[in-house]
Amino acid sequence: MSPEAARANAARADARRQAAPLLEEIRKLCDALGREVRLMEVCGTHTVSIRRAGLRSLLPANLHLISGPGCPVCVTPAGYIDAALSLLDQPGLHLATFGDMVKVPGASGRSLVGRLGSGRLRILYSPAELPELARRTEGPVVFLGVGFETTTPTVAAAFLQAARSGIRNLFLYPAFKTVPPALRALLASPACAVDAFLLPGHVSAILGLEPYRFLEGPGGTPGAVTGFEPLDLLAGILSVLRQLAAGRRQVDNAYPRVVRPDGNPKARQVMEELLEPADALWRGLGEIPASGMVLRQEYRFLDAEERFGLPPLWNAEPPGCGCARVLQGILEPERCPLFGRGCTPEAPVGPCMVSTEGSCAAAYRYGGAAP
């Protein structure tokens, strides 16, 4: 056995030793609760980590982990894709986006992947590439601004830099979303019976804990900010189970090595300099008040929607697609009639099978098997 393999085996054995007491306490708490418990992981990266590590197979039978609207690509309305396609019909316009958006079908059934050979669709790895891309491109460049609070500050920083540098051919088509209003919408829906939330670590590193405090009010719902390693996830699960057993409703920080109570004020300041809250349309959840971020009035000259006359967003679901219900936590991906049949990562019908953080893609790739 190579030294690298020996170290990897030792690390796995150490992780199992650390996980054993957490799993034992989880089992005891679930036995004591004596009922079905539904925990929603809000973050798409949590969903992938849980599936990849096989955590579901290690948990008690009455403890159910369900996915929520934690994938920004998945909650973007189908009409946004059709509007993006219409932008490429404009002569000389270039479109820039992250790779996850390219295969998402629009309401028309078409996706951006068919325009990859046009030379006018650019796949970016980082928003920091945008100012230089605009400098060396003739004609307008529109960036598809899709993401949660984790991504939004880096996009905002790139656009502020471009504006201050005098770049005038770079435009933003914003479809940014914010997590706390979505949690409020979920709790208000009678279809979504959630006992507790595993709150997103990356988003919380920006926001801190204060935006979740509404979970602590009368009739509230326990929450725990959680990291992404299996031990982090088990610690978050244990945190909310302890709350349920004790009848408490609070927001715990089970990821203190990364998340501070006040989050990242500088990142929020950059985001808030360029953008302001607005109502936003979510796939599966409908329109949620103050859940999106749009350009402030003084930066509306960067707005692709105004500059190119794009229509208001709308949504439409492909026939038979269960993405809208998956995003609400009321349908397991495997129970969608198209899962693994008419809908696969190679030929996706809905966005939950496209994105690397999509619930359906994670279920298809990893299933629920133990590691």
Secondary structure as a PSIPRED ss2 file (coil, helix, strand):
# PSIPRED VFORMAT (PSIPRED V4.0)

   1 M C   1.000  0.000  0.000
   2 S C   1.000  0.000  0.000
   3 P H   0.000  1.000  0.000
   4 E H   0.000  1.000  0.000
   5 A H   0.000  1.000  0.000
   6 A H   0.000  1.000  0.000
   7 R H   0.000  1.000  0.000
   8 A H   0.000  1.000  0.000
   9 N H   0.000  1.000  0.000
  10 A H   0.000  1.000  0.000
  11 A H   0.000  1.000  0.000
  12 R H   0.000  1.000  0.000
  13 A H   0.000  1.000  0.000
  14 D H   0.000  1.000  0.000
  15 A H   0.000  1.000  0.000
  16 R H   0.000  1.000  0.000
  17 R H   0.000  1.000  0.000
  18 Q H   0.000  1.000  0.000
  19 A H   0.000  1.000  0.000
  20 A H   0.000  1.000  0.000
  21 P H   0.000  1.000  0.000
  22 L H   0.000  1.000  0.000
  23 L H   0.000  1.000  0.000
  24 E H   0.000  1.000  0.000
  25 E H   0.000  1.000  0.000
  26 I H   0.000  1.000  0.000
  27 R H   0.000  1.000  0.000
  28 K H   0.000  1.000  0.000
  29 L H   0.000  1.000  0.000
  30 C H   0.000  1.000  0.000
  31 D H   0.000  1.000  0.000
  32 A H   0.000  1.000  0.000
  33 L H   0.000  1.000  0.000
  34 G C   1.000  0.000  0.000
  35 R C   1.000  0.000  0.000
  36 E C   1.000  0.000  0.000
  37 V E   0.000  0.000  1.000
  38 R E   0.000  0.000  1.000
  39 L E   0.000  0.000  1.000
  40 M E   0.000  0.000  1.000
  41 E E   0.000  0.000  1.000
  42 V C   1.000  0.000  0.000
  43 C C   1.000  0.000  0.000
  44 G H   0.000  1.000  0.000
  45 T H   0.000  1.000  0.000
  46 H H   0.000  1.000  0.000
  47 T H   0.000  1.000  0.000
  48 V H   0.000  1.000  0.000
  49 S H   0.000  1.000  0.000
  50 I H   0.000  1.000  0.000
  51 R H   0.000  1.000  0.000
  52 R H   0.000  1.000  0.000
  53 A H   0.000  1.000  0.000
  54 G C   1.000  0.000  0.000
  55 L H   0.000  1.000  0.000
  56 R H   0.000  1.000  0.000
  57 S H   0.000  1.000  0.000
  58 L H   0.000  1.000  0.000
  59 L C   1.000  0.000  0.000
  60 P C   1.000  0.000  0.000
  61 A C   1.000  0.000  0.000
  62 N C   1.000  0.000  0.000
  63 L E   0.000  0.000  1.000
  64 H E   0.000  0.000  1.000
  65 L E   0.000  0.000  1.000
  66 I E   0.000  0.000  1.000
  67 S E   0.000  0.000  1.000
  68 G C   1.000  0.000  0.000
  69 P C   1.000  0.000  0.000
  70 G C   1.000  0.000  0.000
  71 C C   1.000  0.000  0.000
  72 P C   1.000  0.000  0.000
  73 V C   1.000  0.000  0.000
  74 C C   1.000  0.000  0.000
  75 V C   1.000  0.000  0.000
  76 T C   1.000  0.000  0.000
  77 P C   1.000  0.000  0.000
  78 A H   0.000  1.000  0.000
  79 G H   0.000  1.000  0.000
  80 Y H   0.000  1.000  0.000
  81 I H   0.000  1.000  0.000
  82 D H   0.000  1.000  0.000
  83 A H   0.000  1.000  0.000
  84 A H   0.000  1.000  0.000
  85 L H   0.000  1.000  0.000
  86 S H   0.000  1.000  0.000
  87 L H   0.000  1.000  0.000
  88 L C   1.000  0.000  0.000
  89 D C   1.000  0.000  0.000
  90 Q C   1.000  0.000  0.000
  91 P C   1.000  0.000  0.000
  92 G C   1.000  0.000  0.000
  93 L C   1.000  0.000  0.000
  94 H E   0.000  0.000  1.000
  95 L E   0.000  0.000  1.000
  96 A E   0.000  0.000  1.000
  97 T E   0.000  0.000  1.000
  98 F E   0.000  0.000  1.000
  99 G H   0.000  1.000  0.000
 100 D H   0.000  1.000  0.000
 101 M H   0.000  1.000  0.000
 102 V C   1.000  0.000  0.000
 103 K C   1.000  0.000  0.000
 104 V C   1.000  0.000  0.000
 105 P C   1.000  0.000  0.000
 106 G C   1.000  0.000  0.000
 107 A C   1.000  0.000  0.000
 108 S C   1.000  0.000  0.000
 109 G C   1.000  0.000  0.000
 110 R C   1.000  0.000  0.000
 111 S C   1.000  0.000  0.000
 112 L H   0.000  1.000  0.000
 113 V H   0.000  1.000  0.000
 114 G H   0.000  1.000  0.000
 115 R H   0.000  1.000  0.000
 116 L H   0.000  1.000  0.000
 117 G H   0.000  1.000  0.000
 118 S H   0.000  1.000  0.000
 119 G C   1.000  0.000  0.000
 120 R C   1.000  0.000  0.000
 121 L E   0.000  0.000  1.000
 122 R E   0.000  0.000  1.000
 123 I E   0.000  0.000  1.000
 124 L E   0.000  0.000  1.000
 125 Y C   1.000  0.000  0.000
 126 S C   1.000  0.000  0.000
 127 P H   0.000  1.000  0.000
 128 A H   0.000  1.000  0.000
 129 E H   0.000  1.000  0.000
 130 L H   0.000  1.000  0.000
 131 P H   0.000  1.000  0.000
 132 E H   0.000  1.000  0.000
 133 L H   0.000  1.000  0.000
 134 A H   0.000  1.000  0.000
 135 R H   0.000  1.000  0.000
 136 R C   1.000  0.000  0.000
 137 T C   1.000  0.000  0.000
 138 E C   1.000  0.000  0.000
 139 G C   1.000  0.000  0.000
 140 P C   1.000  0.000  0.000
 141 V E   0.000  0.000  1.000
 142 V E   0.000  0.000  1.000
 143 F E   0.000  0.000  1.000
 144 L E   0.000  0.000  1.000
 145 G E   0.000  0.000  1.000
 146 V E   0.000  0.000  1.000
 147 G E   0.000  0.000  1.000
 148 F C   1.000  0.000  0.000
 149 E C   1.000  0.000  0.000
 150 T C   1.000  0.000  0.000
 151 T C   1.000  0.000  0.000
 152 T H   0.000  1.000  0.000
 153 P H   0.000  1.000  0.000
 154 T H   0.000  1.000  0.000
 155 V H   0.000  1.000  0.000
 156 A H   0.000  1.000  0.000
 157 A H   0.000  1.000  0.000
 158 A H   0.000  1.000  0.000
 159 F H   0.000  1.000  0.000
 160 L H   0.000  1.000  0.000
 161 Q H   0.000  1.000  0.000
 162 A H   0.000  1.000  0.000
 163 A H   0.000  1.000  0.000
 164 R H   0.000  1.000  0.000
 165 S C   1.000  0.000  0.000
 166 G C   1.000  0.000  0.000
 167 I C   1.000  0.000  0.000
 168 R C   1.000  0.000  0.000
 169 N C   1.000  0.000  0.000
 170 L E   0.000  0.000  1.000
 171 F E   0.000  0.000  1.000
 172 L E   0.000  0.000  1.000
 173 Y E   0.000  0.000  1.000
 174 P E   0.000  0.000  1.000
 175 A E   0.000  0.000  1.000
 176 F E   0.000  0.000  1.000
 177 K E   0.000  0.000  1.000
 178 T C   1.000  0.000  0.000
 179 V H   0.000  1.000  0.000
 180 P H   0.000  1.000  0.000
 181 P H   0.000  1.000  0.000
 182 A H   0.000  1.000  0.000
 183 L H   0.000  1.000  0.000
 184 R H   0.000  1.000  0.000
 185 A H   0.000  1.000  0.000
 186 L H   0.000  1.000  0.000
 187 L H   0.000  1.000  0.000
 188 A H   0.000  1.000  0.000
 189 S C   1.000  0.000  0.000
 190 P C   1.000  0.000  0.000
 191 A C   1.000  0.000  0.000
 192 C C   1.000  0.000  0.000
 193 A C   1.000  0.000  0.000
 194 V C   1.000  0.000  0.000
 195 D C   1.000  0.000  0.000
 196 A E   0.000  0.000  1.000
 197 F E   0.000  0.000  1.000
 198 L E   0.000  0.000  1.000
 199 L E   0.000  0.000  1.000
 200 P E   0.000  0.000  1.000
 201 G H   0.000  1.000  0.000
 202 H H   0.000  1.000  0.000
 203 V H   0.000  1.000  0.000
 204 S H   0.000  1.000  0.000
 205 A H   0.000  1.000  0.000
 206 I H   0.000  1.000  0.000
 207 L H   0.000  1.000  0.000
 208 G C   1.000  0.000  0.000
 209 L C   1.000  0.000  0.000
 210 E H   0.000  1.000  0.000
 211 P H   0.000  1.000  0.000
 212 Y H   0.000  1.000  0.000
 213 R H   0.000  1.000  0.000
 214 F H   0.000  1.000  0.000
 215 L H   0.000  1.000  0.000
 216 E H   0.000  1.000  0.000
 217 G C   1.000  0.000  0.000
 218 P C   1.000  0.000  0.000
 219 G C   1.000  0.000  0.000
 220 G C   1.000  0.000  0.000
 221 T C   1.000  0.000  0.000
 222 P C   1.000  0.000  0.000
 223 G E   0.000  0.000  1.000
 224 A E   0.000  0.000  1.000
 225 V E   0.000  0.000  1.000
 226 T E   0.000  0.000  1.000
 227 G C   1.000  0.000  0.000
 228 F C   1.000  0.000  0.000
 229 E C   1.000  0.000  0.000
 230 P H   0.000  1.000  0.000
 231 L H   0.000  1.000  0.000
 232 D H   0.000  1.000  0.000
 233 L H   0.000  1.000  0.000
 234 L H   0.000  1.000  0.000
 235 A H   0.000  1.000  0.000
 236 G H   0.000  1.000  0.000
 237 I H   0.000  1.000  0.000
 238 L H   0.000  1.000  0.000
 239 S H   0.000  1.000  0.000
 240 V H   0.000  1.000  0.000
 241 L H   0.000  1.000  0.000
 242 R H   0.000  1.000  0.000
 243 Q H   0.000  1.000  0.000
 244 L H   0.000  1.000  0.000
 245 A H   0.000  1.000  0.000
 246 A H   0.000  1.000  0.000
 247 G C   1.000  0.000  0.000
 248 R C   1.000  0.000  0.000
 249 R C   1.000  0.000  0.000
 250 Q C   1.000  0.000  0.000
 251 V E   0.000  0.000  1.000
 252 D E   0.000  0.000  1.000
 253 N E   0.000  0.000  1.000
 254 A C   1.000  0.000  0.000
 255 Y C   1.000  0.000  0.000
 256 P C   1.000  0.000  0.000
 257 R C   1.000  0.000  0.000
 258 V C   1.000  0.000  0.000
 259 V C   1.000  0.000  0.000
 260 R C   1.000  0.000  0.000
 261 P C   1.000  0.000  0.000
 262 D C   1.000  0.000  0.000
 263 G C   1.000  0.000  0.000
 264 N C   1.000  0.000  0.000
 265 P H   0.000  1.000  0.000
 266 K H   0.000  1.000  0.000
 267 A H   0.000  1.000  0.000
 268 R H   0.000  1.000  0.000
 269 Q H   0.000  1.000  0.000
 270 V H   0.000  1.000  0.000
 271 M H   0.000  1.000  0.000
 272 E H   0.000  1.000  0.000
 273 E H   0.000  1.000  0.000
 274 L H   0.000  1.000  0.000
 275 L E   0.000  0.000  1.000
 276 E E   0.000  0.000  1.000
 277 P E   0.000  0.000  1.000
 278 A E   0.000  0.000  1.000
 279 D E   0.000  0.000  1.000
 280 A E   0.000  0.000  1.000
 281 L E   0.000  0.000  1.000
 282 W E   0.000  0.000  1.000
 283 R C   1.000  0.000  0.000
 284 G C   1.000  0.000  0.000
 285 L C   1.000  0.000  0.000
 286 G E   0.000  0.000  1.000
 287 E E   0.000  0.000  1.000
 288 I E   0.000  0.000  1.000
 289 P E   0.000  0.000  1.000
 290 A E   0.000  0.000  1.000
 291 S E   0.000  0.000  1.000
 292 G E   0.000  0.000  1.000
 293 M E   0.000  0.000  1.000
 294 V E   0.000  0.000  1.000
 295 L E   0.000  0.000  1.000
 296 R C   1.000  0.000  0.000
 297 Q H   0.000  1.000  0.000
 298 E H   0.000  1.000  0.000
 299 Y H   0.000  1.000  0.000
 300 R H   0.000  1.000  0.000
 301 F H   0.000  1.000  0.000
 302 L H   0.000  1.000  0.000
 303 D E   0.000  0.000  1.000
 304 A H   0.000  1.000  0.000
 305 E H   0.000  1.000  0.000
 306 E H   0.000  1.000  0.000
 307 R H   0.000  1.000  0.000
 308 F C   1.000  0.000  0.000
 309 G C   1.000  0.000  0.000
 310 L C   1.000  0.000  0.000
 311 P C   1.000  0.000  0.000
 312 P C   1.000  0.000  0.000
 313 L C   1.000  0.000  0.000
 314 W C   1.000  0.000  0.000
 315 N C   1.000  0.000  0.000
 316 A C   1.000  0.000  0.000
 317 E C   1.000  0.000  0.000
 318 P C   1.000  0.000  0.000
 319 P C   1.000  0.000  0.000
 320 G C   1.000  0.000  0.000
 321 C C   1.000  0.000  0.000
 322 G C   1.000  0.000  0.000
 323 C H   0.000  1.000  0.000
 324 A H   0.000  1.000  0.000
 325 R H   0.000  1.000  0.000
 326 V H   0.000  1.000  0.000
 327 L H   0.000  1.000  0.000
 328 Q C   1.000  0.000  0.000
 329 G C   1.000  0.000  0.000
 330 I C   1.000  0.000  0.000
 331 L C   1.000  0.000  0.000
 332 E C   1.000  0.000  0.000
 333 P H   0.000  1.000  0.000
 334 E H   0.000  1.000  0.000
 335 R H   0.000  1.000  0.000
 336 C C   1.000  0.000  0.000
 337 P C   1.000  0.000  0.000
 338 L C   1.000  0.000  0.000
 339 F E   0.000  0.000  1.000
 340 G C   1.000  0.000  0.000
 341 R C   1.000  0.000  0.000
 342 G C   1.000  0.000  0.000
 343 C E   0.000  0.000  1.000
 344 T C   1.000  0.000  0.000
 345 P C   1.000  0.000  0.000
 346 E C   1.000  0.000  0.000
 347 A C   1.000  0.000  0.000
 348 P C   1.000  0.000  0.000
 349 V C   1.000  0.000  0.000
 350 G C   1.000  0.000  0.000
 351 P H   0.000  1.000  0.000
 352 C H   0.000  1.000  0.000
 353 M H   0.000  1.000  0.000
 354 V C   1.000  0.000  0.000
 355 S C   1.000  0.000  0.000
 356 T C   1.000  0.000  0.000
 357 E C   1.000  0.000  0.000
 358 G C   1.000  0.000  0.000
 359 S H   0.000  1.000  0.000
 360 C H   0.000  1.000  0.000
 361 A H   0.000  1.000  0.000
 362 A H   0.000  1.000  0.000
 363 A H   0.000  1.000  0.000
 364 Y H   0.000  1.000  0.000
 365 R H   0.000  1.000  0.000
 366 Y H   0.000  1.000  0.000
 367 G C   1.000  0.000  0.000
 368 G C   1.000  0.000  0.000
 369 A C   1.000  0.000  0.000
 370 A C   1.000  0.000  0.000
 371 P C   1.000  0.000  0.000
